[in-house]
Amino acid sequence: MKRNYSKSPWLFVFFLIAGLVFSTGCTVPEQGYSADPVYAEVVFEATLPQAVSEGTTIQLEILDEISCLNFNPTRYAMSLKGETTYYVRLPLPIGSVIKYRYILGTSPITPEKDFNGNDIRYRMVTIQDPVVIQDIVSAWEALSTDLGKGVLSGYVVDSTNNIPIPSVLVTIAGKQTYTGTDGYFTIENVPVGEHILLAYHPSGAYQVFQQKAVIANGAQTPAVFGMQPSQFVNVTFHVDTPDNTIKGAPLRLLGNLLQLGNTFSELNASCTVLASQAPIMTYHEDGSYSITLSLPVGLDIRYKYSLGDGFWNAERKKDGSLRVRQLVVPDHDIVVYDTITTWLVSDEQPLTIRVKVPATTPANESISLQLNPYIWMAPLPMWALGNNEWLLTIYSPLDVLANATYRYCRNEQCDTSEGIIASSASTTATITSLSNTIKDEILQWSLTLPTTTSGN
């Protein structure tokens, strides 16, 4: 394995200067932390399995995991470097962890695939210096190719004591796996060549590990390495909300870590963040919210504020597009001040959905709303009103809600415990109007037990 792969004499680093202000004491400081990022030029190069037809574009797709992988990508057209190699240059903040893949600019787009014909979910790389990233695309279709392949396997341990680390995400060439309880991992069908090997702990308990690995045809490449434990600091997030925010509504901080709701598994509609697993912020009488979290030094935190999840009721930019924020955690306690511009995509009024559940529903259970505009999406926690009533106001996006199906669930277990709605006498109903408040009543909860099989 090789470590030094980031040197290139014609690359540059440039600086964006911002203020860094500290304040101590019991009073809330007037100013908080302001990042001073250093940017590095990063060149992405992709070598294709074969030349593409004239007029077909190749694009780099940088993915937004917090908003759902397929909903808010940023795409960059790549230029032809050789017969089958394309490239693009981007300035990226040092310390960033980038999730990306390559796509054909067809309609609809065609994402790169592995040897088995599965879509590449994402590749990962951490940016520490100016660098040329050289990737190999295995296939665009579920077709066999002449490219060789090999196996990467090994162990991940704590670099301070050699104790195995379980549940570490290990990625190479767009393929992923997790370490077992013994720290062992194996990834098969890795394309022959030199690739970036990256290991990432879901909670940030360990610093990101990255180096190059060379895969030989038909061979097993060993990879035994240690990860350095992270140091943690306190980060206080303080955010001001738009005037149309319902007073005291549960506001969540969603992000790319386990403790910020990231499940690191693919839920419905390519989403990975589950709102019910994200922390709820503390409401203040002036309409602002705050929360203090212990976060790992040096880690790239991608986050957003939401009254729902990463897609529904998530904060928006002025133009209505989804917002995702970035913070590379410094080595000291900080206060971050943010302002939510809007919850809305347009000038449409939000839709309120209100439901009364059976009095027999245990008080310690939560109620969620699951929406199906074209596929069942992750359940959204509703807001408890008391007296067995729950409410959720949906600010955005509203354009996909017309004629969408919905259902109510207990404890986010929509496949096993859903409510029979009085108006439809069914477990589902349809949104027929966006202009009126929907008022429902659950007659009873329908319990579906998991299917079991018995052996002989």
Sequence and secondary structure as in RCSB ss.txt:
>XXXX:A:sequence
MKRNYSKSPWLFVFFLIAGLVFSTGCTVPEQGYSADPVYAEVVFEATLPQAVSEGTTIQLEILDEISCLNFNPTR
YAMSLKGETTYYVRLPLPIGSVIKYRYILGTSPITPEKDFNGNDIRYRMVTIQDPVVIQDIVSAWEALSTDLGKG
VLSGYVVDSTNNIPIPSVLVTIAGKQTYTGTDGYFTIENVPVGEHILLAYHPSGAYQVFQQKAVIANGAQTPAVF
GMQPSQFVNVTFHVDTPDNTIKGAPLRLLGNLLQLGNTFSELNASCTVLASQAPIMTYHEDGSYSITLSLPVGLD
IRYKYSLGDGFWNAERKKDGSLRVRQLVVPDHDIVVYDTITTWLVSDEQPLTIRVKVPATTPANESISLQLNPYI
WMAPLPMWALGNNEWLLTIYSPLDVLANATYRYCRNEQCDTSEGIIASSASTTATITSLSNTIKDEILQWSLTLP
TTTSGN
>XXXX:A:secstr
 B      TT  EEE         SSS  SS      EEEEEEEEEE SS   TT  EEEEE  STT TTTS EE
EE EE SSSEEEEEEEEETT EEEEEEEE  SS EE B TTS B   EEEE SSSEEEEEE  BSSS   S  EE
EEEEEEEETTT  B  S EEEETTEEEE  TTSEEEEEEEESEEEEEEEE TTS B  EEEEEEE TT EEEEEE
EE B  EEEEEEEEE  TTS TT   EEEESSGGGTB SS  GGG  B GGGS B EE TTS EEEEEEEETT E
EEEEEESSSSSTTB B TTS B  EEEE  SS EEEEEE  BS SSS   EEEEEE  TTS TT  EEEEEESSS
    EE EEEETTEEEEEE S  TTTTT EEEEEETT TTTEEEEETTTTBS EE   SSS EEEEEEEEEE   
      
